[in-house]
Amino acid sequence: MKPLVSVIIPVRNGAATVGEVLDALAAQEWPTDRMQVIVADNGSTDGTGEVARARGATVVVEDQVFSAAAARNRGIDAAEGDILLFVDCDCVMEPGWVSALVAALEGENADLAGGAVRSRLGRRPLLGHYEDLSYARQEARIREHGVSGTGNLAVRRAVFDAVGPFRADLRQGEDDEFCQRVVAAGFVIAFAPGAVVYRAPVESVAALLRRQYRSGRTEVALLAAGGQLVRAPGSSYLSRKRAYVARVLRAQGVPWFHRIGVIVLNLAASVAQWLGRRSGGNR
């Protein structure tokens, strides 16, 4: 018999997108009686809960602490499965997503497994290419640093029993902190190449810069919490940037002018992140 999995989707005011992810879960190549779907509502005011209930999801509410981590933790409390799967409310997964994550756990004898996150380019192809080349590089993060984003992650229940939940006080970076804590405790993380989710890229350059500013502030909080920063290999900032530029310029399937644009965006994002670190360090 296949294991019971619990899929946890943290969301706040996601009525416009949560239906699509729930429809994708309904199309999974996994027995419906072996999959519990939990929408963890983080104080929505747009009818997100009603949309989720109409599609048969279990809805739990976390309206005391407003963070994705707190919502995930509320979902973990309600989960009945031995394997917990996490995905964001703006993601759509391929039909074999659940099967691929479970197979990675079992085939690699792993305790956590993360899959690929790809952008739906749509009307914002430059920002989508930026996300794919700079931000959502799951395989490299897992293999080189032992961390995975929670937009595509499977965790055995026993891991939470051993190390505890996500840090609800972290607004960003809680996934890195959790994975670092888990790996330090001796648990094994694997990459699941067949577990693919697609998400819309950040909606504008301004939103990208705001996100990176928040990321810089979060880095300060992450270090204060005892976590470590995830950095690309290299002995210095300049060597890391040189390696990044070389990788982007070699990218296949990306128009040359978008490759140049990605590099420019990355430089601007780096400045925003640096400003965030300065601001966070001066609190």
N, C-alpha and C positions, 0 to 999 in steps of 0.2 A: 504494500500500500504506500502511496506517495505521502510524504510528510505534510502536515497541516502548516500552511504559511499564513502569516498575517501581514497584509500590505498596509503601511501607515503613510498617510498623505497629510502633512501639515499645511494649513491654509488659513489665510486671513483675507476676506473680501475677494474670493476667487470664483464667484458665481459664473463669470464669463468663461472660465477655463476648466473648472473641475469636472464638468460633464464629459469633456473630451477624454480626460485621463481615465475616468470611470468606464467609459465606453471601450477604451483600449484594454482595460483590465477584463471586461466582460468577454473580450475576444481572445483571451489567452488560451494557449494550448495546455491547459492545466485543469484538472477536475474542479468544478465550481464548489463541490462540497468539501474540498481540501484547501479552500482559499477564503480567508476572512479579510474583508476590505474595511478599513477604518479611516474615516476623515476626521482629523483632529483640528477642530475649528478654534482658531485663536482670536475669538471675539469679533467675528464678522458681523457686519451690519447690512450686507447686500443680499441676504437670502441664500448664502452658500449652503447652509445646513439643509434647507428645503430641497435644493437641487440635488444634493448628495443622497438624501433619504429617498427621493423619488426614483433614484437608480439603484436602490437596495443597499446602500452602504450603511455601516454603523457610524453614527456621528457622536463624537465626544467633544466636550467643550473645555478649553483652558482660557479663562478670561481674567485670571489674576496676574499672570506674568506674560507679557507680550514679547515673545521671541519664538522663532521656529523650533528651537531646542526644547522650550517648555511645552509646545504643542506636541512634538514627537514624544516627549516623556509621558504626556497624558495618553497618547496612543499606545505606548508600550504597556502602561498599566492595564489597558483594556484588551490587550492582545492575548489570544489563546494559543497561538502557534508556537512550535519549537524553533521555527525560523522566521525572523522578522525582516520584511523587505521595506525599504524606504524609497520614496520617489516624490518629486515636487509636483505641485498642482498645475504647473504649466508644461509638463512633460507628456509625451505620448510614446509608448513603448511598442516594440515589435511583438508579434504574437508569441514568440518563443522566449520572451524576457524572463518569466518566472522559471521556466525549465532550465535556462542557461545559468541563472544565478545558483539554483539548487545544485546543478551539475558541477559547477565550479567548486562549491563548498565540499561536495562529496568526492569529486575526482581529485582535488588538490589536498584533500584532508585538511581543509581550511576552516577557520572560525568566522571570517569575514570575507566577503567578495564584492568587488565593485565592477561595474560595467561601463561601457563607452557612453559618452554624452556628446551628441552631435547637434549642430544648429540647423534649424529650418530657415534657410536663407531668405526666402520670400522677398519682401520689398526692401530689406536691409542687408544686402549681401556682404558689404564691407564689414559691418559690425558682426555678422555671422562668421566670416572668416577670422576676424579678430578673436572671437570667443573660441573657435576651434583651435587656433594656433597659439593662443596665449593663456587662456583661462580654464578651459575644460579638458585638459590633457590627462584624462584619467589613467591611462596605462602607465605613463611616465611617473605620475604621482604615486601610484601603487608600487610599481617595481623599484623606483629609485628612492622613495621616501616613506613607503609604508602607510600612506594615507589615501583615503577616498572621500569624495564628496557624497553627501547624503541624498543627492538627486538621483542616485542609482547605486544602492548599497543593500547587501544582505548581511544579516548578523544572526548568529545562533543565540537563542535565549540565554544559554549558559554564560555567554560573555557578559551580558548585563547583570546577571546574578553575581558574577565575580567582581566586576569593576564599577558597577553603578551606571547611572544614566548619563545623558548629555549634560553639559554645563549650561543650565538654563539662563545664567546671567550673561553669557556671551551672545551678542547679537549676530556676529559673524565669526567664522573660525572654530565654531564648536565641533565641527566634524573632524578637523585636523587634531584638535586637542583630544577628542575621544579616541581616534585611531592611534595616536601616539601613546595614550594611556594603556590601550588594549594591547598593542604590540609590546610595550615595555613589560606587561604582565605575562608575556610568553605566548600569546595567541598568534595565530597565523592568518595573514591576509593574502588574498589571491585576486588576480585579474580575470574577469569573465568576458572574453572577447565577443561571445554571442549574445550578451545581454545589452541591447542597444536601446537607448531612449533618445528622443528628439525634442528639442525645446526651442522656443523663439529666442533670438538674441536680445540683449539689452535694447531698449526702445530708442535710445538716442545717444549721441556723444556726451551730452550733458549728464545723462543718467549714468553712463559709464564712468565719468570722472567722479561723480558723487559716490558711486559704489567703491571706487578705488580709494577715495578719501576715507570712507568708513572703514575700508580694509586696513588702512594704515593705523587708524585709531584702535582697531581690533588687535593688531599685532602687539601693541603696547599692553593691552589687557591679557592677551594670550601669554606673553612672556611673564607678566605678573602672576598668572595662574600656574606657572611652572611648565608651560608648553614650550615648544621649539618652533621657530619659523621654518617654513618649507621653502627651500631655495634650490634653484637649478645648480648642477655641479659647476664648480669654478672657484678659483682662489680669490676673486675680487669682483666688485660690481662691473667693472669694465670687461673683464673676461666673460662674465655671464652674458652681458649685453652683446658682445661679439658673437658668442655662440648662438644666441637667440636670433640675431639678424641673419646669420648664415643659414639657420634652419628655416626661417621664413622665406628667404630668397630661393631656397631649394624646394619649397612646397609645391607639390604636384596638384594640378587641377584648379589652381588659383590664378586668375589673371595677374600679369605683372604689376599693373597699376594698383590692384588691390593689395598685393604684397607690400608695395611701397607705403600704401595707406595704413596697413596694419602696423608697420614699423613706426610710423609717425604717431598713430594712436597709442602704441605701447610707450613711447617716450612721454607723451602727455599724461598717460595713466600713471607712469612712474613718478612724475612730479606730484600728481594729486595724492598718491599714496605716501610720498615723503612728507607732504604737508599734513596729512592725517596723523602720521607718526609724531611729528612735531607738536601737533595740537594735543594728541593723546598723552604725550609725555609731560605736558604742561598743565594737566588737570589739577 
